[in-house]
């Protein structure tokens, strides 16, 4: 039986420990092709490159997979993989493992999740994985079995078109992880401000600062699950239409 073809990408860069661990995990499941940015692209969201050229090159990294380094964003990587690199359409797109959370509102800003969403836009089963540990020395192996099981179940049970999985993993030892919960995106946001400074030439510059404000204590929210030691899985839709408001909006915008 032909092995599934798995496209692996990320936003932390092709040599980041998170993606190298994910590649290792996926090599045990299918044939893996990696197309990932040649430098960190965190916080790029669904950005694409339109005002400059793109390039990619095959690189030699440890493992049986094939690796390509791309000059673009995470979404560029997926587009390039599907159009120029892969021998056929992949059976699955996986993005990550991100160094840091992509729960709640972070899904909007995340390059990791945007790469997965781009796979979903193309009608492919897609998953974004994130570990709540920003450290370059983070131990991704603690969640290996969970990650592989989520991937296997996704391959065996295709998701509806337009649905992508956002998987976040708490920073815990394997034996401390309580399990997996299917969740909603928590109602939370970043309360941001810009720290104003002056450089030696007298010109003002700014550093983005702030704090994370979780306003959602409901039991089915991803932030709640993570705080209680569970892996959270949120099914994400890229159709951002507010269907529940459409009829009201028709009445509001009735100019007859």
C-alpha positions as CSV (number, residue, x, y, z in Angstrom):
1,X,0.0,0.0,0.0
2,X,1.3,3.5,-0.9
3,X,2.4,5.5,2.1
4,X,0.6,8.9,2.6
5,X,2.5,11.9,1.2
6,X,2.8,14.4,4.0
7,X,3.9,18.0,3.4
8,X,5.6,19.6,6.5
9,X,6.1,23.3,6.9
10,X,6.4,25.9,9.7
11,X,7.1,29.5,10.5
12,X,10.1,29.2,12.8
13,X,12.4,28.3,9.9
14,X,13.5,25.0,8.4
15,X,16.2,24.3,11.0
16,X,14.1,25.0,14.0
17,X,13.9,22.2,16.6
18,X,10.1,22.1,16.4
19,X,9.9,21.3,12.7
20,X,12.8,18.8,12.9
21,X,11.0,16.9,15.6
22,X,7.7,17.0,13.6
23,X,9.6,15.7,10.5
24,X,11.0,12.8,12.6
25,X,7.5,11.9,13.9
26,X,6.0,12.1,10.4
27,X,8.7,9.9,8.9
28,X,7.2,7.0,10.9
29,X,3.9,7.5,9.2
30,X,4.4,8.5,5.6
31,X,6.6,9.9,2.9
32,X,7.6,13.3,3.9
33,X,8.5,16.4,1.9
34,X,9.5,19.5,3.8
35,X,9.1,23.0,2.4
36,X,9.8,25.6,5.0
37,X,11.1,29.2,5.3
38,X,14.8,29.7,5.2
39,X,14.5,32.2,8.2
40,X,12.0,32.8,11.0
41,X,8.6,34.1,9.9
42,X,6.7,34.2,13.2
43,X,3.6,36.5,13.3
44,X,3.4,36.8,9.5
45,X,-0.2,35.5,9.5
46,X,-1.4,34.7,6.0
47,X,1.1,37.0,4.3
48,X,2.3,36.2,0.8
49,X,5.1,37.6,-1.3
50,X,3.9,39.8,-4.2
51,X,6.5,42.6,-4.6
52,X,9.6,40.5,-4.8
53,X,10.7,37.2,-6.3
54,X,10.7,33.8,-4.5
55,X,13.2,31.0,-4.7
56,X,13.7,27.6,-3.2
57,X,16.5,25.1,-3.0
58,X,16.9,21.5,-1.8
59,X,18.9,21.2,1.4
60,X,20.5,18.1,2.9
61,X,19.3,17.5,6.5
62,X,19.2,14.3,8.6
63,X,16.5,11.8,7.8
64,X,14.9,10.0,4.8
65,X,12.6,13.0,4.0
66,X,13.3,15.5,1.2
67,X,13.9,19.1,2.4
68,X,13.4,22.4,0.6
69,X,14.3,25.8,1.9
70,X,12.1,28.6,0.6
71,X,12.7,32.4,0.7
72,X,9.1,33.2,1.4
73,X,6.5,33.2,4.1
74,X,4.8,30.0,5.5
75,X,1.9,30.4,3.1
76,X,4.3,31.0,0.2
77,X,5.9,27.6,1.2
78,X,2.7,25.8,0.9
79,X,1.8,27.4,-2.4
80,X,5.3,26.7,-3.8
81,X,5.1,23.1,-2.6
82,X,1.8,22.4,-4.3
83,X,2.7,24.2,-7.6
84,X,6.4,23.4,-8.1
85,X,7.8,20.9,-5.8
86,X,5.6,18.0,-4.8
87,X,5.2,15.0,-7.2
88,X,1.5,14.9,-6.5
89,X,-1.1,16.4,-4.1
90,X,-0.2,15.5,-0.5
91,X,-2.6,13.5,1.6
92,X,-1.9,15.8,4.6
93,X,-0.4,19.2,5.4
94,X,1.2,19.6,8.9
95,X,2.6,22.8,10.2
96,X,4.8,23.3,13.2
97,X,5.7,22.3,15.8
98,X,5.6,26.0,16.7
99,X,7.8,27.3,19.6
100,X,5.0,28.9,21.6
101,X,1.2,28.9,21.8
102,X,-1.2,29.5,18.9
103,X,-4.4,29.1,21.0
104,X,-7.3,31.6,21.2
105,X,-6.7,34.8,19.2
106,X,-3.1,33.9,18.4
107,X,-4.5,31.8,15.5
108,X,-5.1,35.0,13.6
109,X,-1.5,36.2,13.8
110,X,0.2,32.8,13.5
111,X,2.3,31.9,10.5
112,X,2.1,28.3,11.6
113,X,-1.6,28.2,11.5
114,X,-1.8,30.2,8.3
115,X,0.3,27.6,6.5
116,X,-2.2,25.0,7.7
117,X,-5.1,27.1,6.7
118,X,-3.6,27.5,3.2
119,X,-3.6,23.7,2.9
120,X,-7.3,23.8,3.9
121,X,-8.0,26.5,1.2
122,X,-6.6,24.0,-1.3
123,X,-9.0,21.3,0.0
124,X,-6.3,19.3,1.9
125,X,-6.6,17.9,5.4
126,X,-4.3,20.2,7.4
127,X,-3.1,20.5,11.0
128,X,-1.1,23.1,12.9
129,X,0.8,22.0,16.0
130,X,2.1,24.3,18.7
131,X,3.9,23.7,22.0
132,X,3.5,26.1,24.9
133,X,7.3,26.5,25.2
134,X,9.2,29.3,23.5
135,X,12.6,27.8,24.4
136,X,14.8,26.6,21.5
137,X,15.6,23.7,23.9
138,X,12.0,22.7,24.3
139,X,11.3,19.0,24.6
140,X,8.9,18.1,21.8
141,X,9.2,14.4,22.3
142,X,6.8,14.4,25.3
143,X,3.9,14.8,22.9
144,X,5.1,12.5,20.2
145,X,2.5,9.8,20.6
146,X,-0.4,12.3,20.8
147,X,0.9,14.1,17.7
148,X,1.2,10.9,15.7
149,X,-2.2,9.6,16.9
150,X,-3.9,12.9,15.9
151,X,-2.3,12.6,12.4
152,X,-3.3,9.0,12.0
153,X,-6.9,9.6,13.0
154,X,-7.0,12.6,10.6
155,X,-5.7,10.4,7.7
156,X,-8.2,7.7,8.5
157,X,-11.2,10.1,9.0
158,X,-11.0,12.9,6.5
159,X,-12.2,16.3,7.7
160,X,-15.0,18.3,6.0
161,X,-13.7,20.6,3.3
162,X,-12.8,24.0,4.8
163,X,-11.9,22.7,8.3
164,X,-8.4,22.8,9.7
165,X,-7.2,21.6,13.1
166,X,-5.4,23.9,15.5
167,X,-3.6,21.7,18.1
168,X,-1.9,23.2,21.1
169,X,0.1,21.2,23.6
170,X,0.8,22.2,27.2
171,X,4.4,22.3,28.4
172,X,4.3,19.1,30.4
173,X,5.9,15.7,30.7
174,X,4.2,12.9,28.8
175,X,2.8,11.4,32.1
176,X,1.5,14.8,33.2
177,X,-0.6,15.4,30.0
178,X,-4.2,14.4,31.0
179,X,-5.4,13.8,27.5
180,X,-7.0,15.6,24.5
181,X,-10.0,17.9,24.5
182,X,-12.0,19.2,21.5
183,X,-12.4,22.9,22.2
184,X,-13.6,26.3,21.0
185,X,-11.3,29.2,20.5
186,X,-11.2,31.1,23.8
187,X,-12.4,34.7,23.9
188,X,-9.1,36.4,24.6
189,X,-6.9,39.2,23.2
190,X,-3.6,41.0,23.5
191,X,-3.7,44.3,25.3
192,X,-1.0,46.0,23.5
193,X,1.0,49.2,23.7
194,X,4.1,50.7,22.1
195,X,7.0,51.5,24.3
196,X,8.4,54.8,22.9
197,X,12.2,55.3,22.9
198,X,14.7,57.6,21.2
199,X,17.8,56.5,19.4
200,X,21.2,58.2,19.6
201,X,20.2,60.4,16.6
202,X,17.2,61.7,18.4
203,X,14.7,59.7,16.3
204,X,11.8,58.0,18.0
205,X,11.3,54.3,17.7
206,X,8.9,51.8,19.3
207,X,8.8,48.3,20.8
208,X,5.5,46.4,20.8
209,X,4.7,45.4,24.4
210,X,1.6,44.3,26.3
211,X,0.0,41.4,28.0
212,X,-2.4,38.5,27.2
213,X,-6.0,39.0,28.5
214,X,-8.0,35.8,28.7
215,X,-11.7,36.8,29.3
216,X,-13.0,33.3,28.8
217,X,-13.3,30.8,31.7
218,X,-15.7,28.4,30.0
219,X,-14.8,24.7,30.3
220,X,-14.8,24.1,26.5
221,X,-12.3,26.9,25.7
222,X,-8.8,26.0,24.5
223,X,-7.1,28.2,27.1
224,X,-9.0,26.4,29.9
225,X,-8.1,23.0,28.6
226,X,-4.4,23.9,28.3
227,X,-4.3,25.4,31.8
228,X,-5.7,22.1,33.1
229,X,-3.1,20.0,31.5
230,X,-5.0,18.9,28.3
231,X,-4.0,19.1,24.7
232,X,-6.5,21.3,22.9
233,X,-7.8,20.8,19.4
234,X,-9.9,23.5,17.8
235,X,-11.5,22.9,14.4
236,X,-10.9,26.1,12.5
237,X,-12.8,27.5,9.5
238,X,-11.3,30.0,7.1
239,X,-14.8,31.1,5.9
240,X,-15.1,34.2,8.1
241,X,-18.7,35.0,7.2
242,X,-20.9,35.9,10.1
243,X,-23.8,33.9,8.9
244,X,-25.9,34.6,12.1
245,X,-25.8,38.3,11.2
246,X,-26.7,38.1,7.5
247,X,-30.5,38.4,7.8
248,X,-30.2,41.3,10.3
249,X,-27.7,43.0,8.0
250,X,-30.1,42.7,5.0
251,X,-32.7,44.6,7.0
252,X,-30.2,47.2,8.2
253,X,-28.9,47.7,4.6
254,X,-32.3,47.7,2.9
255,X,-32.3,50.9,0.9
256,X,-35.6,50.3,-0.9
